[in-house]
Amino acid sequence: MNVLSSNLNLMIKAGEKASKRLIRDFGEVENLQVSVKGPTDFVSNADTNAERIIIDELSKLKKNYSILSEETGFVKNKDEKNIWIIDPIDGTSNFLHGIPHFAISIALQSHDEIICGLIFDPIKNEMFYAEKNNGSFLNNKRIRVSKKKDINACLFATNGVKYKNVDVPTRKTGCAALDMAYVAAGRFDGYFQENLNLWDIAAGIVLVKEAGGVLNSVELSKKENLDIRAVSSSISEKILEKLNKF
C-alpha cells in the first residue's frame, strides 16, 4: 500500500476542496456561454476563489511555507526553502469556453527540487500525484510512462509555436499540467513546449520523473519563460534528436 506524506495528504485535501467550487463554477460557465456578456469576468473570479481556497487549506498546517501562485505571485514567508507552487485552473481558456479539460495543479518545492506534485482533473475525477522516490499514481494506481519505441506509433502533446514543424504526431490540448500528467500515465509519449511558467509544469516534473520519464533540466529559480521536454525513456533519444533540430 502506498503511504502518503503529510504534505501530499494536505495537497490532496486542498485540491479536493477547491474542486467542489470549480465544478459548480464550471456548470455556471456553460450557462454563461450563451449570454451576451460572456463568462470572462466570472472565470477570473473562479480562478481567484479556487486559489484562495487552496492557499487557506495549505496554510492551516504549513503556515511558514512560502507560496508561488499564478494569481498572487510570490509570497515570502518565514520558510523560504519550502514553497507551495499553485495553479488553481491550468487550462483557463478551456474552462472559459466550457471545455471540460482543465486541472488544479499544486507542487511543493523544497530547496531546489520539486519533491511532490498533484494534478487534479475535477471533471473527470482523475487525481495524478507523485512524491520523490515513491512513484507516480492515478487515483491510487501506479502509473508509468509509455514503452513505445516506434516514433510513428507515438502521440506527443505540444502547445508551442517553436515545434510546429516537427514531423511527429502531435495534439494541442490547452492544458500543460494534464499534458505532463498524461505523459506520466503513458497516454502521451512526450510533451514539449516553450515559454511556460513554473506553476504550469511544477507538479508535472515530479510526476514524469517518478513514472520513469526523461526531462530536460528546468531552472526552478527562473519561474517564467521555461521550456519543457518531457518524454518516455524508451523514445527519448529519437524524439530529442528531432527536437534539437529546431
C-alpha positions as CSV (number, residue, x, y, z in Angstrom):
1,M,0.0,0.0,0.0
2,N,1.2,3.5,-0.9
3,V,1.8,5.6,2.2
4,L,1.5,9.3,1.5
5,S,3.4,12.0,3.3
6,S,1.6,14.7,5.4
7,N,2.4,17.2,2.7
8,L,0.8,15.3,-0.1
9,N,-2.2,14.5,2.0
10,L,-2.6,18.2,2.7
11,M,-2.3,18.9,-1.1
12,I,-5.0,16.3,-1.9
13,K,-7.4,17.9,0.7
14,A,-6.7,21.3,-0.7
15,G,-7.3,20.2,-4.3
16,E,-10.5,18.3,-3.4
17,K,-11.9,21.3,-1.5
18,A,-11.2,23.7,-4.4
19,S,-12.5,21.3,-6.9
20,K,-16.0,21.4,-5.4
21,R,-16.1,25.1,-6.1
22,L,-14.7,24.8,-9.6
23,I,-17.2,22.1,-10.6
24,R,-20.0,24.3,-9.6
25,D,-18.4,27.3,-11.3
26,F,-17.8,25.3,-14.5
27,G,-21.5,24.5,-14.6
28,E,-22.3,28.2,-14.4
29,V,-19.7,28.9,-17.2
30,E,-21.6,26.6,-19.5
31,N,-24.8,28.7,-18.9
32,L,-22.9,32.0,-19.4
33,Q,-21.6,30.8,-22.9
34,V,-24.9,31.9,-24.4
35,S,-25.1,35.3,-22.7
36,V,-24.1,38.5,-24.5
37,K,-21.5,39.5,-21.8
38,G,-19.8,36.1,-21.8
39,P,-18.1,34.4,-18.9
40,T,-14.7,36.1,-18.8
41,D,-15.1,38.1,-15.6
42,F,-16.8,35.1,-13.9
43,V,-13.9,32.8,-14.8
44,S,-11.4,35.3,-13.4
45,N,-13.2,35.2,-10.1
46,A,-13.4,31.4,-10.2
47,D,-9.6,31.3,-10.6
48,T,-9.1,33.7,-7.7
49,N,-11.6,31.9,-5.4
50,A,-10.1,28.5,-6.1
51,E,-6.6,29.8,-5.4
52,R,-7.8,31.3,-2.1
53,I,-9.3,28.0,-1.0
54,I,-6.1,26.1,-1.8
55,I,-3.9,28.6,0.0
56,D,-6.2,28.7,3.0
57,E,-6.2,24.9,3.2
58,L,-2.4,24.5,2.8
59,S,-1.7,27.3,5.4
60,K,-3.7,25.6,8.1
61,L,-0.9,23.1,8.8
62,K,2.1,24.8,7.0
63,K,1.8,28.4,7.9
64,N,5.5,29.2,7.4
65,Y,5.9,27.8,3.8
66,S,6.3,30.4,1.1
67,I,3.9,30.5,-1.8
68,L,4.2,31.0,-5.6
69,S,0.9,31.1,-7.3
70,E,-0.4,32.3,-10.7
71,E,-2.8,34.9,-9.4
72,T,-1.0,36.2,-6.3
73,G,2.6,35.8,-7.4
74,F,5.4,35.1,-4.8
75,V,4.6,35.4,-1.1
76,K,7.7,35.1,1.1
77,N,7.0,33.6,4.5
78,K,9.4,32.5,7.3
79,D,10.3,29.3,5.4
80,E,11.8,30.4,2.1
81,K,13.2,26.9,1.3
82,N,9.8,25.2,1.1
83,I,7.5,26.7,-1.5
84,W,4.0,25.8,-2.5
85,I,3.6,26.3,-6.2
86,I,-0.1,26.6,-7.2
87,D,-2.1,26.9,-10.4
88,P,-5.8,26.9,-9.4
89,I,-7.0,26.5,-13.0
90,D,-4.5,25.3,-15.6
91,G,-6.3,25.4,-18.9
92,T,-8.2,28.6,-18.2
93,S,-9.1,29.1,-21.8
94,N,-10.7,25.7,-21.9
95,F,-12.6,26.4,-18.7
96,L,-13.7,29.8,-20.2
97,H,-15.2,28.1,-23.2
98,G,-17.0,25.4,-21.4
99,I,-14.5,22.7,-22.5
100,P,-14.1,20.1,-19.7
101,H,-10.3,19.8,-19.9
102,F,-8.5,21.7,-17.1
103,A,-6.8,20.9,-13.8
104,I,-5.8,22.1,-10.4
105,S,-2.0,21.9,-10.0
106,I,-0.2,22.0,-6.7
107,A,3.5,21.2,-6.1
108,L,6.0,21.5,-3.3
109,Q,9.5,22.8,-3.9
110,S,11.9,22.0,-1.2
111,H,15.3,23.8,-1.6
112,D,16.0,23.4,-5.3
113,E,13.8,20.4,-6.1
114,I,10.2,19.6,-6.6
115,I,9.5,16.8,-4.1
116,C,5.8,16.2,-4.6
117,G,3.1,17.2,-7.0
118,L,-0.6,16.9,-7.6
119,I,-2.6,17.4,-10.8
120,F,-6.4,17.0,-10.3
121,D,-8.9,17.0,-13.2
122,P,-12.1,17.6,-11.3
123,I,-14.5,17.0,-14.2
124,K,-13.1,13.5,-15.0
125,N,-12.3,12.9,-11.3
126,E,-8.7,11.9,-12.1
127,M,-6.1,12.7,-9.5
128,F,-2.5,12.3,-10.5
129,Y,0.1,12.6,-7.8
130,A,3.7,11.8,-7.1
131,E,6.4,12.1,-4.5
132,K,10.2,11.9,-4.8
133,N,11.3,8.2,-4.6
134,N,7.8,7.0,-4.1
135,G,6.4,6.6,-7.6
136,S,3.6,8.3,-9.6
137,F,-0.1,7.4,-9.2
138,L,-3.5,8.0,-10.8
139,N,-6.4,7.5,-8.3
140,N,-4.2,5.3,-6.1
141,K,-3.0,3.1,-9.0
142,R,0.7,3.2,-10.0
143,I,1.4,4.7,-13.4
144,R,4.4,4.6,-15.7
145,V,5.4,6.2,-19.0
146,S,4.9,4.6,-22.3
147,K,7.2,1.9,-23.6
148,K,6.6,2.5,-27.3
149,K,9.8,2.5,-29.4
150,D,8.4,3.3,-32.9
151,I,8.1,7.1,-33.1
152,N,5.4,6.9,-35.8
153,A,3.2,5.0,-33.4
154,C,3.6,7.7,-30.7
155,L,1.5,10.7,-29.9
156,F,3.1,13.9,-28.5
157,A,1.5,16.9,-26.9
158,T,2.6,20.5,-27.7
159,N,1.1,23.9,-27.4
160,G,4.0,25.9,-28.6
161,V,4.9,27.6,-31.9
162,K,8.6,26.6,-31.8
163,Y,8.0,22.9,-32.6
164,K,5.1,23.2,-35.0
165,N,7.2,21.8,-37.9
166,V,8.4,18.7,-36.0
167,D,7.3,15.7,-38.1
168,V,5.7,13.6,-35.4
169,P,2.0,13.1,-34.4
170,T,1.0,15.9,-32.0
171,R,-2.0,17.1,-30.2
172,K,-2.7,20.6,-28.7
173,T,-4.9,20.3,-25.6
174,G,-4.6,23.7,-23.9
175,C,-3.6,22.3,-20.5
176,A,0.1,21.9,-19.8
177,A,-0.5,20.2,-16.4
178,L,-2.6,17.5,-17.9
179,D,-0.2,17.1,-20.8
180,M,2.5,16.2,-18.4
181,A,0.2,14.0,-16.3
182,Y,-0.7,12.1,-19.4
183,V,3.0,11.6,-20.3
184,A,3.4,10.1,-16.8
185,A,0.4,7.9,-17.3
186,G,1.6,6.7,-20.8
187,R,-1.3,8.3,-22.6
188,F,1.1,10.7,-24.4
189,D,4.6,9.6,-25.3
190,G,6.0,13.1,-24.7
191,Y,5.3,16.8,-24.2
192,F,7.3,19.7,-25.5
193,Q,6.6,23.5,-25.2
194,E,8.4,26.8,-24.7
195,N,7.7,29.9,-22.7
196,L,5.9,28.3,-19.8
197,N,5.5,29.4,-16.2
198,L,6.8,27.3,-13.3
199,W,3.2,26.8,-11.9
200,D,2.2,25.2,-15.3
201,I,4.7,22.4,-15.0
202,A,6.0,22.1,-11.4
203,A,3.7,19.2,-10.4
204,G,4.3,17.5,-13.8
205,I,8.0,17.5,-13.3
206,V,7.9,15.1,-10.3
207,L,5.1,13.1,-11.9
208,V,7.0,12.4,-15.1
209,K,10.3,11.7,-13.2
210,E,8.7,9.2,-10.8
211,A,6.8,7.5,-13.7
212,G,10.2,6.8,-15.3
213,G,10.2,9.6,-17.9
214,V,13.1,11.8,-19.0
215,L,13.1,15.6,-18.7
216,N,15.3,18.5,-19.6
217,S,16.9,20.4,-16.8
218,V,14.4,23.1,-15.5
219,E,15.8,26.1,-13.7
220,L,13.3,26.5,-10.8
221,S,14.6,29.9,-9.8
222,K,13.6,31.3,-13.2
223,K,9.8,31.0,-12.6
224,E,8.9,32.2,-16.1
225,N,9.8,31.6,-19.8
226,L,10.7,28.0,-19.2
227,D,11.0,25.3,-21.8
228,I,10.0,21.7,-21.2
229,R,10.7,18.5,-22.9
230,A,9.2,15.6,-21.0
231,V,9.3,12.2,-22.8
232,S,9.1,8.5,-22.2
233,S,12.6,6.9,-21.7
234,S,12.1,4.4,-24.5
235,I,11.6,7.1,-27.2
236,S,13.7,9.9,-25.6
237,E,16.7,9.6,-27.9
238,K,14.7,9.6,-31.1
239,I,12.4,12.5,-30.2
240,L,15.1,14.7,-28.7
241,E,17.2,14.3,-31.8
242,K,14.2,15.7,-33.8
243,L,13.6,18.5,-31.4
244,N,17.2,19.6,-31.2
245,K,17.0,20.5,-34.9
246,F,14.6,23.3,-34.1
